[in-house]
Amino acid sequence: MSIVRVIARLPGLGRLALSLAAGLAIGAVCGPTAAAAQDTFSWSGFYIGGVAGYNWNDDLTSEYITATGAARGITFPYDPEGGSIGLKAGINFEAGSFVYGVEGDFERTNIKGTFIDRIENIGRGDDTYDWQASLRARMGISMDRFMVYGTGGVAVARIENKYTLVPFGISENFKDTHTGWTAGAGVDYAITDNLIAGLEYRFTKFEKFSNVSTVAFPGLTGTQEPTSNALRFSLSYKF
């Protein structure tokens, strides 16, 4: 007598066999889907990484008479640009496809610009950015291992200006830390569960500030309100 006939004559075993068969069938169909769901990438967690970029800044000096504050109607563009490299760190939280978090960065920069006074032909100005940093909120939408996001927050930079009275070789330096705001957008891609590559664009606007000359051009004040466009690439490790 075959095993099939024995099972058929024993109702209890028959029902058990059918249940086992159904369970195996469901597992065969649903197993890969469940495994795939478990393999979905999670953006939640702390990360740290390196960042490198290039900056195109719009920075010019407007001249004023120090004693009266009257504008001379003269502006000199530095047009500084250059590279930057540094570190960044942040933390993400994920709710469904919505990702939000906080990120900070610090970069050493090689951003420089120069103007030559072609009007009176006696002056020169040099503009140098020593470093820049930011602290920002980030909010984005994830598509498994891809995420697009917007970002915005506070920006800080160390800016040095040098005025030179060319005919006499007399120079005067001004160096200070200036704050402003920054905003932009980017895309991140999780190469592995821990390694994340990113590309980001940011616009930054710094506060207006003035340099009161007392050596190179006594009696004159230069006022600046720099802005920056920057494109950055990053590579981060998520813990």
ChimeraX commands (.cxc) that place a marker at each C-alpha (Angstrom):
marker #1 position 0.00,0.00,0.00 radius 0.5
marker #1 position 1.44,3.43,-0.98 radius 0.5
marker #1 position 2.07,6.29,1.47 radius 0.5
marker #1 position -0.49,8.43,-0.37 radius 0.5
marker #1 position -3.24,5.84,0.27 radius 0.5
marker #1 position -2.29,5.62,3.96 radius 0.5
marker #1 position -2.49,9.41,4.34 radius 0.5
marker #1 position -5.80,9.47,2.49 radius 0.5
marker #1 position -7.28,6.88,4.91 radius 0.5
marker #1 position -6.13,8.86,7.97 radius 0.5
marker #1 position -8.05,12.16,8.04 radius 0.5
marker #1 position -5.88,13.69,10.77 radius 0.5
marker #1 position -2.65,13.01,8.92 radius 0.5
marker #1 position -4.22,14.17,5.66 radius 0.5
marker #1 position -5.12,17.54,7.13 radius 0.5
marker #1 position -1.64,17.85,8.64 radius 0.5
marker #1 position -0.01,17.06,5.32 radius 0.5
marker #1 position -2.15,19.60,3.52 radius 0.5
marker #1 position -1.29,22.26,6.14 radius 0.5
marker #1 position 2.42,21.55,5.81 radius 0.5
marker #1 position 2.21,21.70,2.02 radius 0.5
marker #1 position 0.35,25.01,2.16 radius 0.5
marker #1 position 2.88,26.43,4.59 radius 0.5
marker #1 position 5.77,25.44,2.35 radius 0.5
marker #1 position 4.04,26.97,-0.65 radius 0.5
marker #1 position 3.43,30.26,1.16 radius 0.5
marker #1 position 7.02,30.31,2.41 radius 0.5
marker #1 position 8.29,29.73,-1.11 radius 0.5
marker #1 position 6.28,32.68,-2.41 radius 0.5
marker #1 position 6.69,35.11,0.52 radius 0.5
marker #1 position 10.21,34.19,1.65 radius 0.5
marker #1 position 12.15,36.33,-0.85 radius 0.5
marker #1 position 9.80,39.29,-0.30 radius 0.5
marker #1 position 10.33,39.17,3.47 radius 0.5
marker #1 position 14.08,38.87,2.99 radius 0.5
marker #1 position 14.05,41.81,0.60 radius 0.5
marker #1 position 12.12,43.87,3.13 radius 0.5
marker #1 position 14.71,43.07,5.77 radius 0.5
marker #1 position 17.49,44.15,3.36 radius 0.5
marker #1 position 16.00,47.67,2.85 radius 0.5
marker #1 position 18.66,50.25,3.73 radius 0.5
marker #1 position 18.16,52.39,6.85 radius 0.5
marker #1 position 19.45,55.97,6.88 radius 0.5
marker #1 position 19.11,56.29,10.65 radius 0.5
marker #1 position 22.33,56.67,12.57 radius 0.5
marker #1 position 25.44,58.73,13.19 radius 0.5
marker #1 position 28.00,59.30,10.41 radius 0.5
marker #1 position 31.36,61.00,9.90 radius 0.5
marker #1 position 33.33,61.63,6.73 radius 0.5
marker #1 position 35.50,63.77,4.49 radius 0.5
marker #1 position 34.36,66.56,2.18 radius 0.5
marker #1 position 36.05,68.37,-0.72 radius 0.5
marker #1 position 34.68,71.11,-2.92 radius 0.5
marker #1 position 35.14,74.19,-5.07 radius 0.5
marker #1 position 33.86,77.67,-4.21 radius 0.5
marker #1 position 32.92,80.60,-6.46 radius 0.5
marker #1 position 32.53,83.70,-4.28 radius 0.5
marker #1 position 31.10,87.12,-5.08 radius 0.5
marker #1 position 32.96,89.60,-2.88 radius 0.5
marker #1 position 33.56,93.28,-3.56 radius 0.5
marker #1 position 34.62,96.35,-1.57 radius 0.5
marker #1 position 32.55,99.55,-1.62 radius 0.5
marker #1 position 34.42,102.67,-0.52 radius 0.5
marker #1 position 33.08,105.20,2.01 radius 0.5
marker #1 position 34.53,108.33,3.63 radius 0.5
marker #1 position 35.11,107.27,7.22 radius 0.5
marker #1 position 34.34,110.66,8.84 radius 0.5
marker #1 position 30.98,111.23,7.12 radius 0.5
marker #1 position 29.92,107.76,5.97 radius 0.5
marker #1 position 29.34,109.17,2.50 radius 0.5
marker #1 position 29.72,106.66,-0.35 radius 0.5
marker #1 position 32.40,107.45,-2.92 radius 0.5
marker #1 position 30.50,105.48,-5.56 radius 0.5
marker #1 position 33.50,103.22,-6.16 radius 0.5
marker #1 position 33.48,99.42,-5.91 radius 0.5
marker #1 position 36.28,96.91,-6.44 radius 0.5
marker #1 position 35.48,93.22,-7.09 radius 0.5
marker #1 position 37.78,90.59,-5.58 radius 0.5
marker #1 position 36.04,87.66,-7.38 radius 0.5
marker #1 position 37.64,85.06,-5.08 radius 0.5
marker #1 position 37.44,81.35,-5.83 radius 0.5
marker #1 position 39.23,78.18,-4.84 radius 0.5
marker #1 position 39.07,74.73,-3.32 radius 0.5
marker #1 position 38.17,73.48,0.14 radius 0.5
marker #1 position 38.71,70.24,2.05 radius 0.5
marker #1 position 37.65,69.12,5.50 radius 0.5
marker #1 position 35.49,66.93,7.71 radius 0.5
marker #1 position 31.79,66.59,8.38 radius 0.5
marker #1 position 29.63,64.71,10.89 radius 0.5
marker #1 position 25.93,64.32,11.48 radius 0.5
marker #1 position 23.03,62.16,12.51 radius 0.5
marker #1 position 19.92,61.03,10.60 radius 0.5
marker #1 position 16.52,59.84,11.74 radius 0.5
marker #1 position 14.20,57.99,9.36 radius 0.5
marker #1 position 10.38,57.85,9.50 radius 0.5
marker #1 position 9.04,55.91,6.53 radius 0.5
marker #1 position 10.61,57.53,3.48 radius 0.5
marker #1 position 11.18,60.84,5.33 radius 0.5
marker #1 position 14.72,61.45,6.62 radius 0.5
marker #1 position 15.72,64.34,8.88 radius 0.5
marker #1 position 18.78,65.23,10.89 radius 0.5
marker #1 position 21.59,67.65,11.72 radius 0.5
marker #1 position 25.01,68.03,10.08 radius 0.5
marker #1 position 28.10,70.12,10.77 radius 0.5
marker #1 position 31.28,70.62,8.74 radius 0.5
marker #1 position 34.64,72.36,8.94 radius 0.5
marker #1 position 36.89,73.03,5.91 radius 0.5
marker #1 position 40.28,74.54,5.30 radius 0.5
marker #1 position 40.08,76.68,2.18 radius 0.5
marker #1 position 42.25,78.06,-0.58 radius 0.5
marker #1 position 39.79,80.76,-1.69 radius 0.5
marker #1 position 41.56,83.91,-2.93 radius 0.5
marker #1 position 40.80,87.00,-4.97 radius 0.5
marker #1 position 42.49,90.29,-5.92 radius 0.5
marker #1 position 41.50,93.68,-7.26 radius 0.5
marker #1 position 43.64,96.43,-8.79 radius 0.5
marker #1 position 42.44,100.03,-8.54 radius 0.5
marker #1 position 42.18,100.98,-12.23 radius 0.5
marker #1 position 40.45,104.27,-11.41 radius 0.5
marker #1 position 43.07,106.03,-9.28 radius 0.5
marker #1 position 45.78,103.46,-10.09 radius 0.5
marker #1 position 47.24,103.48,-6.59 radius 0.5
marker #1 position 45.49,100.68,-4.71 radius 0.5
marker #1 position 45.37,96.90,-4.54 radius 0.5
marker #1 position 43.24,94.58,-2.43 radius 0.5
marker #1 position 43.68,90.90,-1.59 radius 0.5
marker #1 position 40.88,88.70,-0.26 radius 0.5
marker #1 position 41.65,85.35,1.45 radius 0.5
marker #1 position 39.35,82.81,3.13 radius 0.5
marker #1 position 41.31,80.77,5.69 radius 0.5
marker #1 position 38.54,78.37,6.74 radius 0.5
marker #1 position 34.77,77.95,6.70 radius 0.5
marker #1 position 32.25,75.94,8.68 radius 0.5
marker #1 position 28.52,75.39,9.02 radius 0.5
marker #1 position 25.85,73.82,11.23 radius 0.5
marker #1 position 22.69,72.84,9.37 radius 0.5
marker #1 position 19.41,70.96,9.48 radius 0.5
marker #1 position 18.76,68.40,6.73 radius 0.5
marker #1 position 15.43,67.04,5.49 radius 0.5
marker #1 position 15.03,64.57,2.65 radius 0.5
marker #1 position 13.20,61.75,0.95 radius 0.5
marker #1 position 14.77,58.29,0.72 radius 0.5
marker #1 position 14.37,55.81,-2.14 radius 0.5
marker #1 position 16.06,52.81,-0.56 radius 0.5
marker #1 position 19.78,53.57,-1.06 radius 0.5
marker #1 position 19.22,56.99,-2.68 radius 0.5
marker #1 position 18.27,60.11,-0.75 radius 0.5
marker #1 position 17.57,63.65,-2.02 radius 0.5
marker #1 position 17.52,66.41,0.57 radius 0.5
marker #1 position 17.47,70.12,1.31 radius 0.5
marker #1 position 19.67,71.74,3.93 radius 0.5
marker #1 position 20.01,75.10,5.66 radius 0.5
marker #1 position 21.58,76.72,8.69 radius 0.5
marker #1 position 24.38,78.92,10.01 radius 0.5
marker #1 position 27.68,79.54,8.21 radius 0.5
marker #1 position 30.99,80.90,9.56 radius 0.5
marker #1 position 34.20,81.89,7.77 radius 0.5
marker #1 position 37.56,83.42,8.61 radius 0.5
marker #1 position 38.22,86.18,6.05 radius 0.5
marker #1 position 41.37,88.26,5.64 radius 0.5
marker #1 position 41.58,91.49,3.62 radius 0.5
marker #1 position 44.82,93.23,2.72 radius 0.5
marker #1 position 44.92,96.79,1.39 radius 0.5
marker #1 position 48.10,98.00,-0.32 radius 0.5
marker #1 position 49.06,101.54,-1.32 radius 0.5
marker #1 position 51.04,100.41,-4.37 radius 0.5
marker #1 position 53.32,103.45,-5.05 radius 0.5
marker #1 position 54.74,103.32,-1.50 radius 0.5
marker #1 position 54.38,99.60,-0.77 radius 0.5
marker #1 position 52.37,100.30,2.38 radius 0.5
marker #1 position 50.02,97.46,3.41 radius 0.5
marker #1 position 47.32,96.98,6.02 radius 0.5
marker #1 position 45.66,93.69,7.07 radius 0.5
marker #1 position 42.20,92.97,8.46 radius 0.5
marker #1 position 41.27,89.49,9.64 radius 0.5
marker #1 position 38.06,88.45,11.38 radius 0.5
marker #1 position 35.47,85.68,11.69 radius 0.5
marker #1 position 32.18,86.43,9.94 radius 0.5
marker #1 position 28.83,84.68,10.17 radius 0.5
marker #1 position 25.90,84.29,7.80 radius 0.5
marker #1 position 23.39,81.76,6.52 radius 0.5
marker #1 position 23.68,78.90,4.06 radius 0.5
marker #1 position 21.15,76.78,2.14 radius 0.5
marker #1 position 21.26,74.17,-0.58 radius 0.5
marker #1 position 20.35,70.70,-1.77 radius 0.5
marker #1 position 22.07,67.40,-2.45 radius 0.5
marker #1 position 21.87,63.69,-3.10 radius 0.5
marker #1 position 23.36,60.81,-1.08 radius 0.5
marker #1 position 23.91,57.22,-2.22 radius 0.5
marker #1 position 24.66,54.31,0.12 radius 0.5
marker #1 position 27.39,52.32,-1.66 radius 0.5
marker #1 position 27.32,49.77,1.17 radius 0.5
marker #1 position 25.46,49.63,4.48 radius 0.5
marker #1 position 28.20,51.82,5.97 radius 0.5
marker #1 position 29.76,53.81,3.10 radius 0.5
marker #1 position 27.81,56.80,1.75 radius 0.5
marker #1 position 28.79,59.08,-1.17 radius 0.5
marker #1 position 27.25,62.52,-1.52 radius 0.5
marker #1 position 27.09,65.52,-3.88 radius 0.5
marker #1 position 25.82,68.87,-2.61 radius 0.5
marker #1 position 25.34,72.46,-3.81 radius 0.5
marker #1 position 25.14,75.32,-1.30 radius 0.5
marker #1 position 24.65,79.09,-1.47 radius 0.5
marker #1 position 26.03,81.14,1.42 radius 0.5
marker #1 position 25.54,84.80,2.30 radius 0.5
marker #1 position 27.67,86.45,4.97 radius 0.5
marker #1 position 26.91,89.50,7.06 radius 0.5
marker #1 position 27.96,92.95,5.90 radius 0.5
marker #1 position 31.19,94.15,7.52 radius 0.5
marker #1 position 33.54,97.13,7.24 radius 0.5
marker #1 position 37.31,97.62,7.35 radius 0.5
marker #1 position 38.34,101.09,8.54 radius 0.5
marker #1 position 41.70,101.93,6.99 radius 0.5
marker #1 position 44.17,103.92,9.09 radius 0.5
marker #1 position 47.48,103.04,7.43 radius 0.5
marker #1 position 47.22,102.28,3.70 radius 0.5
marker #1 position 44.26,104.56,2.91 radius 0.5
marker #1 position 43.57,106.66,6.02 radius 0.5
marker #1 position 40.17,108.30,6.00 radius 0.5
marker #1 position 38.56,105.59,3.88 radius 0.5
marker #1 position 36.43,102.57,4.85 radius 0.5
marker #1 position 35.82,99.47,2.75 radius 0.5
marker #1 position 32.51,97.62,3.17 radius 0.5
marker #1 position 31.87,94.03,2.04 radius 0.5
marker #1 position 28.92,91.60,1.98 radius 0.5
marker #1 position 30.28,88.34,0.49 radius 0.5
marker #1 position 28.27,85.49,-1.03 radius 0.5
marker #1 position 29.42,82.04,-2.10 radius 0.5
marker #1 position 28.35,79.26,-4.46 radius 0.5
marker #1 position 29.94,75.90,-3.68 radius 0.5
marker #1 position 29.81,72.36,-5.02 radius 0.5
marker #1 position 30.97,69.63,-2.61 radius 0.5
marker #1 position 31.63,65.90,-2.81 radius 0.5
marker #1 position 31.67,63.80,0.35 radius 0.5
marker #1 position 32.39,60.24,1.45 radius 0.5
marker #1 position 31.07,59.22,4.88 radius 0.5
marker #1 position 31.01,56.20,7.16 radius 0.5
marker #1 position 27.68,55.45,8.89 radius 0.5
marker #1 position 27.82,53.65,12.21 radius 0.5
marker link #1:1,2 radius 0.2
marker link #1:2,3 radius 0.2
marker link #1:3,4 radius 0.2
marker link #1:4,5 radius 0.2
marker link #1:5,6 radius 0.2
marker link #1:6,7 radius 0.2
marker link #1:7,8 radius 0.2
marker link #1:8,9 radius 0.2
marker link #1:9,10 radius 0.2
marker link #1:10,11 radius 0.2
marker link #1:11,12 radius 0.2
marker link #1:12,13 radius 0.2
marker link #1:13,14 radius 0.2
marker link #1:14,15 radius 0.2
marker link #1:15,16 radius 0.2
marker link #1:16,17 radius 0.2
marker link #1:17,18 radius 0.2
marker link #1:18,19 radius 0.2
marker link #1:19,20 radius 0.2
marker link #1:20,21 radius 0.2
marker link #1:21,22 radius 0.2
marker link #1:22,23 radius 0.2
marker link #1:23,24 radius 0.2
marker link #1:24,25 radius 0.2
marker link #1:25,26 radius 0.2
marker link #1:26,27 radius 0.2
marker link #1:27,28 radius 0.2
marker link #1:28,29 radius 0.2
marker link #1:29,30 radius 0.2
marker link #1:30,31 radius 0.2
marker link #1:31,32 radius 0.2
marker link #1:32,33 radius 0.2
marker link #1:33,34 radius 0.2
marker link #1:34,35 radius 0.2
marker link #1:35,36 radius 0.2
marker link #1:36,37 radius 0.2
marker link #1:37,38 radius 0.2
marker link #1:38,39 radius 0.2
marker link #1:39,40 radius 0.2
marker link #1:40,41 radius 0.2
marker link #1:41,42 radius 0.2
marker link #1:42,43 radius 0.2
marker link #1:43,44 radius 0.2
marker link #1:44,45 radius 0.2
marker link #1:45,46 radius 0.2
marker link #1:46,47 radius 0.2
marker link #1:47,48 radius 0.2
marker link #1:48,49 radius 0.2
marker link #1:49,50 radius 0.2
marker link #1:50,51 radius 0.2
marker link #1:51,52 radius 0.2
marker link #1:52,53 radius 0.2
marker link #1:53,54 radius 0.2
marker link #1:54,55 radius 0.2
marker link #1:55,56 radius 0.2
marker link #1:56,57 radius 0.2
marker link #1:57,58 radius 0.2
marker link #1:58,59 radius 0.2
marker link #1:59,60 radius 0.2
marker link #1:60,61 radius 0.2
marker link #1:61,62 radius 0.2
marker link #1:62,63 radius 0.2
marker link #1:63,64 radius 0.2
marker link #1:64,65 radius 0.2
marker link #1:65,66 radius 0.2
marker link #1:66,67 radius 0.2
marker link #1:67,68 radius 0.2
marker link #1:68,69 radius 0.2
marker link #1:69,70 radius 0.2
marker link #1:70,71 radius 0.2
marker link #1:71,72 radius 0.2
marker link #1:72,73 radius 0.2
marker link #1:73,74 radius 0.2
marker link #1:74,75 radius 0.2
marker link #1:75,76 radius 0.2
marker link #1:76,77 radius 0.2
marker link #1:77,78 radius 0.2
marker link #1:78,79 radius 0.2
marker link #1:79,80 radius 0.2
marker link #1:80,81 radius 0.2
marker link #1:81,82 radius 0.2
marker link #1:82,83 radius 0.2
marker link #1:83,84 radius 0.2
marker link #1:84,85 radius 0.2
marker link #1:85,86 radius 0.2
marker link #1:86,87 radius 0.2
marker link #1:87,88 radius 0.2
marker link #1:88,89 radius 0.2
marker link #1:89,90 radius 0.2
marker link #1:90,91 radius 0.2
marker link #1:91,92 radius 0.2
marker link #1:92,93 radius 0.2
marker link #1:93,94 radius 0.2
marker link #1:94,95 radius 0.2
marker link #1:95,96 radius 0.2
marker link #1:96,97 radius 0.2
marker link #1:97,98 radius 0.2
marker link #1:98,99 radius 0.2
marker link #1:99,100 radius 0.2
marker link #1:100,101 radius 0.2
marker link #1:101,102 radius 0.2
marker link #1:102,103 radius 0.2
marker link #1:103,104 radius 0.2
marker link #1:104,105 radius 0.2
marker link #1:105,106 radius 0.2
marker link #1:106,107 radius 0.2
marker link #1:107,108 radius 0.2
marker link #1:108,109 radius 0.2
marker link #1:109,110 radius 0.2
marker link #1:110,111 radius 0.2
marker link #1:111,112 radius 0.2
marker link #1:112,113 radius 0.2
marker link #1:113,114 radius 0.2
marker link #1:114,115 radius 0.2
marker link #1:115,116 radius 0.2
marker link #1:116,117 radius 0.2
marker link #1:117,118 radius 0.2
marker link #1:118,119 radius 0.2
marker link #1:119,120 radius 0.2
marker link #1:120,121 radius 0.2
marker link #1:121,122 radius 0.2
marker link #1:122,123 radius 0.2
marker link #1:123,124 radius 0.2
marker link #1:124,125 radius 0.2
marker link #1:125,126 radius 0.2
marker link #1:126,127 radius 0.2
marker link #1:127,128 radius 0.2
marker link #1:128,129 radius 0.2
marker link #1:129,130 radius 0.2
marker link #1:130,131 radius 0.2
marker link #1:131,132 radius 0.2
marker link #1:132,133 radius 0.2
marker link #1:133,134 radius 0.2
marker link #1:134,135 radius 0.2
marker link #1:135,136 radius 0.2
marker link #1:136,137 radius 0.2
marker link #1:137,138 radius 0.2
marker link #1:138,139 radius 0.2
marker link #1:139,140 radius 0.2
marker link #1:140,141 radius 0.2
marker link #1:141,142 radius 0.2
marker link #1:142,143 radius 0.2
marker link #1:143,144 radius 0.2
marker link #1:144,145 radius 0.2
marker link #1:145,146 radius 0.2
marker link #1:146,147 radius 0.2
marker link #1:147,148 radius 0.2
marker link #1:148,149 radius 0.2
marker link #1:149,150 radius 0.2
marker link #1:150,151 radius 0.2
marker link #1:151,152 radius 0.2
marker link #1:152,153 radius 0.2
marker link #1:153,154 radius 0.2
marker link #1:154,155 radius 0.2
marker link #1:155,156 radius 0.2
marker link #1:156,157 radius 0.2
marker link #1:157,158 radius 0.2
marker link #1:158,159 radius 0.2
marker link #1:159,160 radius 0.2
marker link #1:160,161 radius 0.2
marker link #1:161,162 radius 0.2
marker link #1:162,163 radius 0.2
marker link #1:163,164 radius 0.2
marker link #1:164,165 radius 0.2
marker link #1:165,166 radius 0.2
marker link #1:166,167 radius 0.2
marker link #1:167,168 radius 0.2
marker link #1:168,169 radius 0.2
marker link #1:169,170 radius 0.2
marker link #1:170,171 radius 0.2
marker link #1:171,172 radius 0.2
marker link #1:172,173 radius 0.2
marker link #1:173,174 radius 0.2
marker link #1:174,175 radius 0.2
marker link #1:175,176 radius 0.2
marker link #1:176,177 radius 0.2
marker link #1:177,178 radius 0.2
marker link #1:178,179 radius 0.2
marker link #1:179,180 radius 0.2
marker link #1:180,181 radius 0.2
marker link #1:181,182 radius 0.2
marker link #1:182,183 radius 0.2
marker link #1:183,184 radius 0.2
marker link #1:184,185 radius 0.2
marker link #1:185,186 radius 0.2
marker link #1:186,187 radius 0.2
marker link #1:187,188 radius 0.2
marker link #1:188,189 radius 0.2
marker link #1:189,190 radius 0.2
marker link #1:190,191 radius 0.2
marker link #1:191,192 radius 0.2
marker link #1:192,193 radius 0.2
marker link #1:193,194 radius 0.2
marker link #1:194,195 radius 0.2
marker link #1:195,196 radius 0.2
marker link #1:196,197 radius 0.2
marker link #1:197,198 radius 0.2
marker link #1:198,199 radius 0.2
marker link #1:199,200 radius 0.2
marker link #1:200,201 radius 0.2
marker link #1:201,202 radius 0.2
marker link #1:202,203 radius 0.2
marker link #1:203,204 radius 0.2
marker link #1:204,205 radius 0.2
marker link #1:205,206 radius 0.2
marker link #1:206,207 radius 0.2
marker link #1:207,208 radius 0.2
marker link #1:208,209 radius 0.2
marker link #1:209,210 radius 0.2
marker link #1:210,211 radius 0.2
marker link #1:211,212 radius 0.2
marker link #1:212,213 radius 0.2
marker link #1:213,214 radius 0.2
marker link #1:214,215 radius 0.2
marker link #1:215,216 radius 0.2
marker link #1:216,217 radius 0.2
marker link #1:217,218 radius 0.2
marker link #1:218,219 radius 0.2
marker link #1:219,220 radius 0.2
marker link #1:220,221 radius 0.2
marker link #1:221,222 radius 0.2
marker link #1:222,223 radius 0.2
marker link #1:223,224 radius 0.2
marker link #1:224,225 radius 0.2
marker link #1:225,226 radius 0.2
marker link #1:226,227 radius 0.2
marker link #1:227,228 radius 0.2
marker link #1:228,229 radius 0.2
marker link #1:229,230 radius 0.2
marker link #1:230,231 radius 0.2
marker link #1:231,232 radius 0.2
marker link #1:232,233 radius 0.2
marker link #1:233,234 radius 0.2
marker link #1:234,235 radius 0.2
marker link #1:235,236 radius 0.2
marker link #1:236,237 radius 0.2
marker link #1:237,238 radius 0.2
marker link #1:238,239 radius 0.2
view
